[in-house]
Amino acid sequence: MAFLGPAGTFTHAAARGLFGYEPTFVDAPTIDAVFDAVRYGDAEYGVVPIENSTEGPVAHAVDALIEGGVMIRGERVLEVNQCLMSVAPSLDAIERVYSHPQALAQCRDWLAQNMARAEQVNTASTAAAAREAATDVAAAAIGSRMAGELYALPVMRERIQDEAGNATRFVVLGTTDAPRTGDDKTTIIFAVHDVRGALRRVLQVFDDHGVNLSRIESRPNRRRAWDYLFVADLDGHRDDANVREATAALIAICPLLRHLGSYPRQREVVDTRGAAQSGDGAV
């Protein structure tokens, strides 16, 4: 089971919550590496972050999903409590703050108010930030308490994220999606013709068939400049009659329509510690 590593990332915590401690976990250095591990059979499943409640979509993950070869078969919404960790004696002694760009963005106001003079250094993950700060006496890392424990970094401040309800949605990747449960979501990608009202007609099809869109975003088409693709989350499973009929109707008006996975919906936000300690096997 591949996850965005190294050990100690919030993705690691989400993977533990989904799968428990029994599988063999392989930490991948990048989001693309997680996708490739699943695409090419080096891992049965992968876990990556795809959306944050404060900063929005994780664009790199969305773009990798668009590239194809994998499907979403599960999700986990995890409460993200960012900690400032350091071996420095005080905040004033910290000259650099390491973290993933998403984590730094989630703590933007706190850093401006409390550590405005410290340089912000981007890392590939929050756990990589902890690893860097562990050997730098003038540095701190922003990440999970789990990362601090793994890299022997004392927690100086907890819950420094700007939004109290900060949460990240993680998805489970596989080569197939999940069977119907009766409380599901479906993710699709589609394109529209460059004509007036094209997107409105697509949305009308969903409305006509009683399909709710819980999320929609546009992404640049990497194969054609100034062309855009749409990624949408729908309520329901692709085997539900209304979802099946709506997507069938869209084939006639969309130059591209691709199914990216149907999977059980998670309605509750899971505490970080709970996600790291118990697996529910919902994949």
N, C-alpha and C positions, 0 to 999 in steps of 0.2 A: 504494500500500500504506500503510494508516493504522496508526499505533502511538501508544501513550500517550507523549506528549512532555513537554517539548521534547527536542531531540537530547541524547543522553548518558544517558538513563534505561537501566535494566536491560532494559526492554522494547525499547528501540532496539537494544541488543546482541543480544537474542533474535531480533528481526526480521532483523537482518543475518545472523545465523547460519542462519536458515531460508531466506532469499531471496538472500543474497549482496549485491553492490553494484549489480546491473543495474537493479532496479526503481526507480521514482520513489517515494521515501518521503515521506509527509506526516505531520507530527507533530500529533496532536490534543491539545487541552488537558485533556480528561477521558476517563474510560472510556466514559461515555455517548456522547461525540462519536465515538469509534472505532466503536461499535456503529451509530450513525446513519449514518456514512460508508458502511458496508457495506450497511445496510438500504436506503438510498436511492440506491445505485449510484455514489456519489462515489469509492469505492475498491473494487477487486476483492476485496481481502483486508484483514483487520485483525489486530493482535496485541495481546493484553491479558494481564496477570497474573491467575491465577485461584486460586492456592493457594500458600502458603508452608509449608515444613516445620516452621518454628518457631511461626508465628502462626496457621496454619490458613487457611481459605478467605478470599479477597478478596470480601467480601460484596457490594460494589457490582457487581462483574463477574458474580457468580452471579445476582444479581437482574436485571441487564440481559439475561442469557442467558434467564432465565425469561420475560421480556417477549416473546420470539419475534422472528421476522423474520430470524434468522441461525442458522447451524449451525457446530459445531466440525468442522474438517477437518484439524487437525494439532495437535501439542503439542511443547513444548520444555522440558526440565527443566534449569535453569541454576543453576550454583553462584553464590551471591551473596556476594561479599566486600565488606563495607561499609568504606569509608575515611572518616576524618575529614580534611577539607580546609579550609584557611584561609590568609589572608594575615597573620593575627595572628602576633606574634613567639613566643608561647608559649601553652600551655593556659590558664594563669592569666589571660591577657589576653582570653580569649573570654567574652563575656557572653551570647551567644545561639547556639543550635544549630538550624539549619534542616534539616528533612527531611520526607519523607512519613511519616504516622503509622505505617505498617508498618515502615519502616526504623528509626524511633525505638524502636518496640517491640522490634525484633530486637536493639537495642543497649542495652536498658534497664539491665541490670546494670553494663555498662561505664561508661555515663554516670553512674550513681549513685556508682560508686567513684572516677571520675576527674574528673567535671565536675558535681558535685552542685549547685553554685551557678548554673550557666548555665541560662537560660530555654530551654525547648524550644518551637520555633515550627513548627507544621504547615504544609506546603506541598503543592501539588497533585502534585508528583513530586520525585524525588531530583535530577533535573536542574534543576528550578525552584529547588530549595534551593541548588544550586551557583551559579546565576545571581544569587540574592539575596546570598549570602555574598561573591561576587566584588567587590561594591561596598560592603561593610560591614566595616570594619577590626576591629570588635569581635565578629565573628561567625565561625561555622564551618558547614560543611555536611556531612551524611552522605550518601554516595552512591558511585557507581562511579569508578574511576580514569579511565575514559573521560570522565565529566562534568568531572572536575578538569582534564583536558587541554583540553577544549573551552572552559572558562571561565577558564583560566589560574589555577587554584587549586592551590597546592602541597599534596601529601599529607603530613599530619602524623603520622597513625597508620593502619596497615593492619589489616584483619581484626579490626575491633572488635566484630563481632557476637558475641553471647553463646554461640551454638552453632556449633561448628567446621564441622558438616555442613550449614550453612544453605543451602537451595536453594529456588528458586521455580519453579513450573510455569506456563508460559505456553501459551495456546491460540491457534491460527490460526482466525479467523472467516471464513466465506464464506456465500454463499447456497445452496450445496450442500455435502454432506459428501464424504468421500474414498472411492474404490473399495476393495474388499476386498483385503488383502495376505496374510492368513493369520496375522498377528500384530497384532491390532487391539484397540481399545477402543470402547465405545459409551456415550454419556451419554444418560440419559433423565430426565424429570421425571414424577412421578406423585402422585396424591392418594389418600387412603383414606377410607372412610366412618367417621364418628365412632361406632364400635361396638367392643366388646371383641374383641381378637384380630385386628383388621383388618390391622395391619402384619405380624403374624406370618404371616397367610395369604399376603400378597404375597411375603414372603421364602421361604415354603415352595414357592411356584411356581418361583422361581429355583432352589431346591435340587432340586426334582423334575426339572428339565430340565438339571441340571448346569451352571448358569450361576453363575460366581463374581462377587460384588460386591466390587470393590476399594475402593470409597468410597461412603458414603451420608451425607447431611446433610439436616437439615430447615431450611426457610426460611419465615418468616411469609408468609401469603397476603395480598398488599396489597389484594385486593378484598374480603376478609372478615376481620373482627377475630377473633383467637384461633383462626384456621384455619391449617393448615400444609401445605406442599408438601414433597416429598422429591426431592432430586436425587441420582442414583446413577450411578456409573461401573461398567460391566459388562465382563468379559473377553469379547472376541469382537466380530465385526461384525454389524450388523443383518441381513445376508444369510446369516449362519451359521444352520443349521437350528435349533440349540437356542435361540439368542437369538430368532429369528423365532417359534418355537413358544411360548416363554415369554411374550413380549410380547403375542402373540395371546391367550393364556389370561388375561392380566391385564386385558384390555379388559372382560371380564365382571364383574370385581370392583372395578375402580378407576373412580371418577367422572371422573378425568382421567389420561390417559397420553399423553405426547408425546415424540417422538424428537428429541434435540438434537444428534445427529451421531455418525457412526462414523468412525474415523481410525486411522492407524498408531500403535502404541504405541512410545514412546521408553523404553528400559530404562536407559540410562546417563545420568549427570549430566554436563553439558557445562561445561567451564571458561569463565568469562566472556570471557577473551581469545580463546579459540577460537571462541566464538559470534559475537564481533564481527568476526572476520577471514575466516571461510569459510562459504559457504552450501552446503547439501546439497540444496536444492530439494525437501525432503520436505513438500509441501503438497498 
